Amino acid sequence: MGEMSQEQLEAIMGLIVNAGNAKSDAMEAIQAAKNGGFEEADEKLKAAEAALLEAHHAQTKLLTAEANGEALPITLLTIHSQDHLMTSITFNDLAKEVIDVYRRLG
């Protein structure tokens, strides 16, 4: 297994940070909706979507490099980054549903 390049490390860290931000924004969106702040909830969901888009860009950079023959070492950090992304996507999808329920109840 080769050593990770600086560019690969930066992409992985970008993936982790942006996916984490997306999950935090989605949680804040749920809390806002719970308190009747649907405009704030919508803003937080937009922020979550923007952060997920940035995370996807980082993932795409890694996938493109690998497709071009630049091997990405499989480390706990690479697995952690993918875990963060998938968890955030799932959480964001669920947040939209929870907010919709709060909106219907309100």
C-alpha positions as CSV (number, residue, x, y, z in Angstrom):
1,M,0.0,0.0,0.0
2,G,1.4,3.4,-1.0
3,E,1.6,6.6,0.9
4,M,-1.3,9.1,0.6
5,S,-0.5,12.2,-1.4
6,Q,-1.1,15.7,0.1
7,E,-3.8,16.2,-2.5
8,Q,-5.6,13.0,-1.5
9,L,-5.3,13.8,2.2
10,E,-6.8,17.3,1.5
11,A,-9.7,15.8,-0.5
12,I,-10.4,13.2,2.3
13,M,-10.3,15.9,5.0
14,G,-12.6,18.1,2.8
15,L,-15.0,15.2,2.6
16,I,-15.0,14.7,6.4
17,V,-15.4,18.4,7.2
18,N,-18.1,19.1,4.7
19,A,-20.1,15.9,5.5
20,G,-19.8,16.8,9.2
21,N,-21.0,20.3,8.5
22,A,-23.9,19.0,6.5
23,K,-25.0,16.7,9.3
24,S,-24.8,19.6,11.8
25,D,-26.8,21.9,9.6
26,A,-29.4,19.2,9.1
27,M,-29.7,18.7,12.9
28,E,-30.0,22.5,13.4
29,A,-32.7,22.5,10.7
30,I,-34.7,19.9,12.7
31,Q,-34.3,21.8,15.9
32,A,-35.5,25.0,14.2
33,A,-38.6,23.2,12.8
34,K,-39.3,21.7,16.2
35,N,-39.5,25.2,17.5
36,G,-41.7,26.4,14.7
37,G,-38.8,28.2,12.8
38,F,-39.5,26.8,9.4
39,E,-37.8,29.6,7.5
40,E,-34.6,29.0,9.5
41,A,-35.1,25.2,9.0
42,D,-35.2,25.8,5.2
43,E,-32.1,27.9,5.3
44,K,-30.2,25.3,7.4
45,L,-31.3,22.6,4.9
46,K,-29.9,24.7,2.0
47,A,-26.7,25.0,3.9
48,A,-26.6,21.3,4.5
49,E,-27.2,20.7,0.7
50,A,-24.4,23.1,-0.1
51,A,-22.0,21.3,2.3
52,L,-23.0,17.9,0.8
53,L,-22.3,19.2,-2.6
54,E,-18.8,20.2,-1.5
55,A,-18.3,16.8,0.0
56,H,-19.4,15.2,-3.2
57,H,-16.8,17.3,-5.1
58,A,-14.1,16.0,-2.8
59,Q,-15.3,12.4,-3.4
60,T,-15.4,13.0,-7.1
61,K,-11.8,14.3,-7.1
62,L,-10.7,11.1,-5.4
63,L,-12.7,8.8,-7.7
64,T,-11.4,10.6,-10.8
65,A,-7.9,10.3,-9.6
66,E,-8.3,6.6,-8.9
67,A,-9.9,6.1,-12.4
68,N,-6.9,7.7,-13.9
69,G,-4.6,5.2,-12.2
70,E,-3.6,7.1,-9.1
71,A,-4.2,4.6,-6.3
72,L,-5.7,5.8,-3.1
73,P,-4.5,3.9,-0.1
74,I,-7.3,2.3,1.9
75,T,-6.8,3.5,5.4
76,L,-9.0,4.0,8.4
77,L,-9.1,7.7,7.3
78,T,-10.5,6.9,3.8
79,I,-13.1,4.6,5.3
80,H,-14.0,7.2,7.9
81,S,-14.5,9.8,5.2
82,Q,-16.9,7.6,3.2
83,D,-18.7,6.7,6.4
84,H,-19.2,10.4,7.2
85,L,-20.5,11.1,3.7
86,M,-23.0,8.3,3.7
87,T,-24.2,9.1,7.2
88,S,-24.7,12.7,6.3
89,I,-26.6,11.9,3.2
90,T,-28.9,9.6,5.1
91,F,-29.3,12.1,8.0
92,N,-30.1,14.9,5.5
93,D,-32.7,12.9,3.8
94,L,-34.3,12.0,7.1
95,A,-34.1,15.6,8.3
96,K,-36.3,16.7,5.4
97,E,-38.9,14.1,6.3
98,V,-38.9,15.1,10.0
99,I,-39.2,18.8,9.1
100,D,-42.1,18.0,6.8
101,V,-43.8,16.2,9.7
102,Y,-43.3,19.2,12.0
103,R,-44.6,21.5,9.2
104,R,-47.8,19.4,8.9
105,L,-48.3,19.3,12.6
106,G,-47.7,23.1,13.0
